[in-house]
Amino acid sequence: MSSKERMAISKFKATCLAVLKRVQRTGQPVVITRFDEPVAEVVPVAREEREKGWLGVLAGHGRIVGDVVSPVVPAEEWEATRG
């Protein structure tokens, strides 16, 4: 297993955004040092499984049988068409 990358705090300050992007992309942590002593470690965020919402929970559980466009009862039986 390879050792963690070490970086002086002054270099980290100058390249902070690039270092953060690299850690996110590669998953490899970086130890930040001050006078060769570790002071912090930049590590990727643990991926949390997002909770599923209610939208789409029934996807794939139903099926369409018959005509879904035509009215259920014939137009002749509609109260609005009676005179």
FENUR-V211962 format. One record per pair of residues at least 24 apart in sequence whose C-alpha atoms are under 10 Angstrom apart, sorted by the first residue. I is the first residue (numbers start at 1). J is the second residue. D is the distance in whole Angstrom. If there is no record, write none. Layout:
BEGIN
I;J;D, I;J;D
END
This chain:
BEGIN
2;28;10, 3;28;10, 3;29;10, 3;30;10, 4;28;7, 4;29;6, 4;30;6, 4;31;7, 4;41;9, 5;29;7, 5;30;5, 5;31;6, 5;32;9, 5;41;10, 6;30;6, 6;31;5, 6;32;6, 6;33;7, 6;36;9, 6;37;10, 6;38;8, 6;41;9, 7;31;6, 7;32;5, 7;33;6, 7;34;9, 7;36;9, 7;38;9, 7;41;10, 8;32;6, 8;33;5, 8;34;6, 8;35;8, 8;36;7, 8;37;9, 8;38;9, 8;39;10, 9;33;6, 9;34;6, 9;35;9, 9;36;9, 9;38;9, 9;39;9, 9;40;9, 10;34;8, 20;44;8
END
